[in-house]
Amino acid sequence: MKVLKFGGTSVGSAQRMKEVAKLITERGKNIIVLSAMSGTTNTLVEISDYLYKKNVDGAKETVNTLEAKYRRTIDELYATQDFKDKATKEIKACFNYIRSFTKDIFTLFEEKEILAQGELMSTALMTLYLQEQGVNAELIPALDFMRTDKNAEPDTQYIKQKLTALLDKHADAQLFITQGYICRNAYGEIDNLQRGGSDYTASLIGAAINADEIEIWTDIDGMHNNDPRYVSNTQPVDELHFEEAAELAYFGAKILHPTCVLPAKLNNIPVRLLNTMQPEAHGTLIYNSSASCMIKAVAAKDNITAIKIKSGRMLLAYGFLRKVFEIFETYQTPIDMIATSEVGVSVTIDNERNLSHILDDLKKFGTVTIDRDMVIICVVGDLEWQNRGFEARALDALRDIPVRMISYGGSNYNISFLVRKEDKVAALNALSDHLFNNQQ
């Protein structure tokens, strides 16, 4: 059995839902994970924002607009009045539930319940459509098996136990439909796996059932070797090691959520990235081995801030780096890159929420300077240090671009460069020309 996850654009309209339904019914008995219809989660966030601000009228107007969109989808999706009525009843219940929050105090707990409605509606619509087509499709609610523990980490034993019981209960079903993104927390409250969490759901389900493969269906034919928004003639990468995929996902390749990789990797379950609009395309296969001695892809992460701490007291002083890192730990701010010398250390962060406090504390140890609006360019492949010349080729590609920092050696799969925002596009194109286009 496989796990197939479809993102919001794949189920973004009645026509797209029909195409996905045809695709999944041709691929055997599998578990199908669906995101909310594209645009829905953003609209639900907007509704929640109105309710936080106690603008009930604004919330109701937005609810009405979104409900009208779903009613149009229902009219286009179903052929019979019976199923139109069933779908309308399901959707109306969700929107009435959202409206119920306009009367009471509104907190983060209520917002999470509202955000869950997007996935509940998309899966209800898909399940009913499949049933109208004569498919024995069973809806298995994620809220009945997907749970996090008190540390907000997936409760894998609970997930496996509950999911297995649900699958056994409906063993005669041809297809199983469930929601991505949403879950319950350790206290039984409706929660979620954060943005991109549908990928995570698929990976957790795959691990729980020891799936043959996890397929992530989006609107692009696999993970490309560069960002097609800025670089022409990019190509999908045929194969990636899990570590390579994790590096690319973290450093900007939006097609795959970084959290998706770990459960699949630990359980040795291949992940395949596929295109709903081109289902015949090979896509990208991610697994625990991959072609060696190759540079595979380039990605970029925006909105980076570089911080340099310069101090004569660092010279031969043990404990200096520990004190610096403790400051970032205190303010729960992860570090992306680090470079050190005898008299200074440079780090990068992608979250400025506590920057002023961090800078105040760092100034106790030396002179502090910052560079904003920076970009991390990540070059990924088989970059073990014994492989001669790969890092030199990447450096040579950027010979005309000012590089603020370089990180190499922390991973066998990644070399990263910190450049200015205005040099990003030139850097991506230079790397493509030098690393990929010259090989053709």
N, C-alpha and C positions, 0 to 999 in steps of 0.2 A: 504493500500500500504506500502511496505517495501523499505528500502534503502539497497542495497547490494554493498559493496566496495571490490574490488579485487586488491591486491598489485602486485608489479612488477613480483615476481616469479610466481604468478598465471596466468599471461599473458606473460610469459617469452619466449615462443616458439609457433610455429604453433599448435603443439599438445596440449599444455596447453590451448591455446585459444579455441580450439575445445571442450575441456573438460568443460571449463567455459561456453561456449555457450550452451552446452547440459544441464548443471546444471541450468542456469538461465531461460531457456525456460520451464523447468519443474516446476518452482516455482511461476508462475503467473505473473500478471502485476505489475512490480516494476521499481524502478529507479536504474540503475547500474552505479556505480562510478568506473572508472578504473585509475590505475597508469600507468606510462610509462613502457614499457617492461624492465625487469631487466637488469641492466647495462647501459641503455640508458642515464639516467640523469647524471651518473658519466662521461660518454663519452662526453656529452654536456658541462659539467663543464670543461673537459680537452680541448675541442675545444675553449671554452671561454678563458681559461688560455693562450693558444697559441696566441689568438687575443689580449689579454691584453699585451702580450710580443712582439706584432707585428711580430710574426712568422707565416706569412700567409701560407707558404708551409706546415708547421706542421699542421695547422688547416685544410687545404684542404685534406691532406692525411688522417687525422682522420675522416673527413666527408665522404670521399670515402669508407673507411673501414666500417663505420657504415651503410652507404647506401647499401653496398653489403649484409650486414646481413639482412636488411629489404627486399631486393629483394629475398633472399633465403626463407625468411619467407613467402612472398607472393606466391612463387612457391609451397610451401608445404601446404599453407592454403586453397587455392581456387581450385575448381574442374573445373571451366569453364574459357575459355579465356576471356570472356566478363568481369567477375569480377576481373580477374588478371589485365586486362588493367585499370579498374576503380581504383583499389588499387594502381597500379604503378603510375597513374597520381596524386593521392592524396599524395603519399609519395615523389614523385619527386618534387612536389611543395614545400613541407616542406624543403627538402634538398637544393633546389635552393634558398629558402628564407634564410637559414642559410649561404649559400655561399655569399649572397649579403652583409653580414657584413664584408667580408674580404677586402672591398674597402674603407671603411670610418673609422672615429674615433670610438673607442670602449670604452663604459662605462658600468656601472652597468645596465642602462636601456636596452641596447642592449643584455646584458647577460641574463636578465630575459625573453626577447623575444625568445632567443635561447633555454633556459631551458623549455619554454612552448611547444616546438615542440614535445617532447617525449609523453606527454599525448594526444596531437592532433593526433599523428600518431596511437597510440594504439587504441583510440576510433574509428578512421576512419576505421582501419582494422577490428575491431570487428563488427561495424555496417554493413559493407559491407558483412562480412561472414554470419551474421544472415539473412540479406536480401537474400543472395544466397541460404540459407536454407529454404526460404519461410516465414520467420518471419517478421512481420510488426514492424520493429525496427526503432525508431526515434532518431537521434542524436540531443541532445539539448546542444549547446555549453556553457560551464561554463563561458566563457567570455561575454555571453549575460545576465547572472544573478548574478554571484558571484562577489561581490565588497566589498572592504574595505573602511572605512571612513578616514578622515584626521588624525586620531590617529592610523591608520593601524589596526583597529579592524573591524570585520565583520559588514557590514551595514545590519542588520537583516531585517529591514522593506523593504529595496530595494530588498534584496534576495527573500523574500517571495512574494512580488508583481510581480517581473519579472518572477520568476520560475512558479508561479501559472498561469500566462498568457501563458507561453510556453506550460505547460501541457494541459491547456484548448484548445489551438490552435491545438494540436495533440492528441485530446482525444481518437481517434480510434486506437492509437498505442498499440501494444502488450507489448512492452518494450521500456523504455527510457534509452539511453546511454549518459553519460556525463563524463567530465574530473575531476579528483581529482587534488589537489595541486595548479592549476592555477586560477587566478582571475584578475580583474582590480582594480586599486586603485581609490581613490577619484577624480583623475585628468584624468581618462580614460585610463591610461597607463597599459600595460600588467604587472602584478605583480604575486606574488605567496604567498602561506600560509606557506612557509618555509618547511624544510624537515619533512616528516611525515604528510604533509598537506592533503594528500588524506583521512586520517582518519577524519581530521577536516572538510573537504568538506562533507563527508558522514553525520557527526553529524549535521552540519549546514543545510543541505538539509532535514534531518529527522525532525529537529525542525521547519523548514519552512512549511512543509506539514503535520506536526503532524503525523509522520509515526507510523505504528503499532510496528515496530522494526527496529533497525539498525544492519545489519550483517556485520562484518568485517572478510573477508576471507583471510587467509594467508597460510603458509606452515607448521603450527603446530596446533595441535588439542586443542586450547584454551590456557589460561594462566596457566602455570605450577606452582606447589608449590615451585619450586626452579629452578635454572638455569641448564638446561640439558647439557650445555657445560662443566660443572664442577662437576655435581652431577649425579650419576647413579639412575635409577629407580624413576625419578620424575613422578608426576601424574598431569593431568589437574585438576584445581579447578572447581567444578560444578557451584558454585554461588559466586558472590562477590557483596558487596555494592559498589555504585559509589565511595564513599570515599576510600574504600580499593583499588579499581582499580586505582584511581588517585595516591595514595601513591606508589603502585607497579610500575606504568608507569613512575612516576617521578624518582624513585630510581632504575631504571635499567631494568625493564621488557620491552624489546624492541617490543613485539608483538603489543602493543597499544601505540599510541602517547598521551602524557599527555593532550594536548589541546582537544582531542576528547571527553573527559568525560563531560565537563561542559555544552555544549548546550543540550546534551541528558539528563543529570541530571536535569537541570532546567525545562525541558519540560516533565519530567517523561517518557522518551522513553527508553525501555530496549535496551541494546546493547549485541549482542551475538557474541563471537569470535569463528570462525569455520575454518576447515582445508579443503582447496580445494582438497588435495590429498586423504582425507578421509571424504567425505561429509556426511556420515552417522553418524559420531562421534557427541556426544552431545555438545562438546565444553564447553565454559564458558559463563554463563548468568550474566550480570551486570545490576543491577537495584537498586531502592531506599530502598530496604529492603533485608536482607540476614540472613542466619543462625547465631544465636548468640552463645556466649561462645565458640568460636573456634579460634584457630590460623590457618590462611588460607595458607600463602605463605611467602617466603623469596626472597628478591632481593638484588642486589649489584650495587653500583654506584662507578665507578673508577675515577682516576685522581683527587682526592680530596686533597686540601691543608688546613692544620689546622694552625690557627694563635692564639697565646696566648698573651694577653696584661696584664701585671702584674703591679699594681701600688698601693702604700700605700695611695695615694691621693683618691683612690676609696672608702676607708672606710667611710661609712655614708654620702657619697657625692651624692646628687641628681644631675642629669644632665650628669653623667659620661657616661652611656650607650647611651644616646641621641647623645653625641658628637662622640662616637665610630661609631654608626650606620650611622651618617651623612657622615662620611668619605666613607663608602661603597656606600652610595647613590650618593655621588658626582661622583664616578667613575663607577656608574651603574653596580655594582657587587653584585649579590644576595648572601645571606647567606643561607646555608642549615641547619646547626646545630648550637646550641648555648648552652653554659654551663657557669654559673656564680658562683662566691663566693665573699666574702667581699673584697678580695684583687686582684681579677683577673677575666678575662672573656676570654673564648675560643670560636672561631667561625670557621666554615669551609666554603670554597668556591670551586667552580669547574671551575673557570675561572681566570687564572693568567695574563691576558692581562695587567692589570694595577697594578699588585702586588707591583712593586717597589715604585710606588707613594703612594699606600695604606700604605705600611710599613713606608715610610718617615713621613706620617702624623700621624700614630698611635704612633710613637716614641715620639711625643710631650706629650703624656699622660702617658707613662710608658715604661717598658722593654718589648720588643717584640721578641718572638721566633716563628719559623715556623717548621712544619713537612710536608714534601712533600710525594708524592706517597702513599697516604692513600686511604682507601676504606670505604664507608658507607655501612654497612649491615643493611637492613631494614626488620623487622619482622612485618607482617601485619595480622590483624584479629580483633576480638571483644576484644579490650584491654581497656575497661573502667576500671577505678581504682577500682570500686566495685567488679570486677571479680577477686577473690583471686587466686594468684599463677601463673598466666600466665607470668608475667614479671620475676618471679623467675625461671620458667622453661627455659626461654630464656637465662637468666644470667648463670644458671647452665650449659647449653650446651657449653658456652664459658669459662668455668672455667680454661681451660688450654691455653687460648689465651689472649695475652696482649690487653687490651681495652683502647684506648686513651681517648674516650669520650662516654657518654651515653646521649641520648635524650629521655625523656619519660614524658608524660603529656600534651604535646602541641596538641596532637590529641588523639581521642578515638580509633584510628585504627592502631597506629604505635609505635613501639619502635625501636630506631636506635642505632647502635654501630659503632664507628670509630676504624678501625683496620689497621695494616700495609698491604701493597700490598701483601707481601709474606705470610701473614696469611689468605688471602681471601679464597682460596679453602678449607683450613682446617676448617675455620669458617662456610662456607656454608654447608659442609658435617656434621659437628658436630651438626648444627641446624637441618638438615634433620633427622639425627639419633635420636636426642632427642625429636623433636617436632612431627615428622610424622611417622617414621618407627616403633617407639616403640608403636604406637597406633594400629598397624595392628595385 
